[in-house]
Amino acid sequence: MKIAITGGAGFIGSHLVDALIGNELLVIDNLSSSTTKYIQNYIDNGDIRFVNADIASLDSSLLEGVDIVYHYAACPDVRLSSEATEKIYHDNVLGTFRVLEAMRKNDVKKIVFASTSTVYGNAEKIPTPEEYPSRPISNYAASKVFGEAFIQSYAATYGFDYTIVRYANIFGPRSNHGVIWDFYHKLMKNPNELLILGNGLQNKSYLYIDDTVEATLLAAKASGIFNIGSEEQITVNEIAKIVASELGLNPKFKYTAPVAGKPVGGWKGDVPAFLLDVTKIKTELGWSPKTPIREAIKKYIDWMRKV
Ligand SMILES: NC(=O)c1ccc[n+]([C@@H]2O[C@H](COP(=O)([O-])OP(=O)(O)OC[C@H]3O[C@@H](n4cnc5c(N)ncnc54)[C@H](O)[C@@H]3O)[C@@H](O)[C@H]2O)c1
């Protein structure tokens, strides 16, 4: 199999590279939020071909002979997406369009697309199944809805097969963003106080990277849209307590929103409460999440301690 992975130098992408090594791999990444650190060995040993390129100006001929594209290159930052609107358009909208065009021109038959739970916005139905309508409340989510829609239209028009995976918050070694990363680094700087964005009552779902990769590879063998996440929600306050206790600290928590009532998001576009319904991937593909959140946070903190 010749497989192209856009964003393959990044957090999830580089784990996919690890899992798919042995195939003929082409990694396309402009290193805008990563380095080649996690794939450098493979590049040096000639196990993969790495092309430093912006997908928004992708040379179509790169995808010649490719059987399947894992499209993971994107700006993954909801918070940034309210300000860096041109960047979201460039990386996520134009970038996805160029990838699809390159696929069309080279008759590539399959795409696996990294989408997000945020496409559901403030869903009234929790857990939220795949059939629930997309109602984005951030520019990031809207860019992913664009990607999903164009993938489906290209699939219908040009005969592609597609798998769209809608991820919960993914975390684990190599991730350099997200709430756990943020708390750990804030507490390293100031062990006495932790500023929590929002009111701490945000109640979300997370998934450890190993479980994510396993689910993604299974979903890639099937077609259609799959929610991928854990079956448990956890509040931001609980995460703060776990991170602090893992570090042996007892900091004072401060908040950017009043600590009462409903969950309040920490930034524009933040979906304050969600849980994905993962019945489809469980029943159709036999997958279920394995790593409990507390154990996963510990593993991630162990990794952050070493880097
Ligand atoms: N991490 C999560 O919780 C999460 C959740 C849902 C969906 N996703 C999606 O999964 C994918 C990977 O996310 P991640 O967390 O690994 O982020 P990441 O920032 O670690 O990886 C993204 C990679 O894409 C590259 N990239 C960005 N814009 C590019 C461009 N224009 N051209 C070429 N390369 C470009 C970056 O350099 C980086 O290596 C993204 O599409 C993201 O939207 C992530």
The ligand as a Gaussian input file, in Angstrom:
#p B3LYP/6-31G(d) Opt

LIG

0 1
 N       -5.643000      16.585000      19.099000
 C       -6.981000      16.577000      19.168000
 O       -7.575000      16.577000      20.266000
 C       -7.821000      16.533000      17.900000
 C       -9.206000      16.364000      18.028000
 C       -9.992000      16.351000      16.885000
 C       -9.404000      16.457000      15.632000
 N       -8.054000      16.632000      15.537000
 C       -7.462000      16.774000      14.205000
 O       -6.416000      15.826000      14.061000
 C       -5.396000      16.371000      13.201000
 C       -4.050000      16.318000      13.902000
 O       -4.118000      17.115000      15.079000
 P       -2.933000      17.140000      16.142000
 O       -3.540000      17.314000      17.472000
 O       -2.016000      15.999000      15.887000
 O       -2.244000      18.543000      15.781000
 P       -0.740000      18.877000      15.372000
 O       -0.660000      20.366000      15.311000
 O        0.225000      18.168000      16.266000
 O       -0.620000      18.265000      13.911000
 C       -1.003000      18.953000      12.750000
 C        0.127000      18.850000      11.755000
 O       -0.282000      19.468000      10.545000
 C        0.780000      20.284000      10.065000
 N        0.187000      21.347000       9.247000
 C       -0.644000      22.338000       9.661000
 N       -0.995000      23.117000       8.622000
 C       -0.366000      22.606000       7.524000
 C       -0.339000      22.966000       6.157000
 N       -1.012000      24.037000       5.686000
 N        0.387000      22.209000       5.305000
 C        1.081000      21.129000       5.754000
 N        1.097000      20.738000       7.039000
 C        0.375000      21.475000       7.918000
 C        1.482000      20.797000      11.304000
 O        2.814000      21.204000      11.062000
 C        1.408000      19.575000      12.218000
 O        2.522000      18.729000      12.052000
 C       -5.851000      17.785000      12.856000
 O       -6.521000      17.749000      11.616000
 C       -6.827000      18.133000      13.958000
 O       -7.768000      19.103000      13.560000
 C       -7.246000      16.672000      16.641000

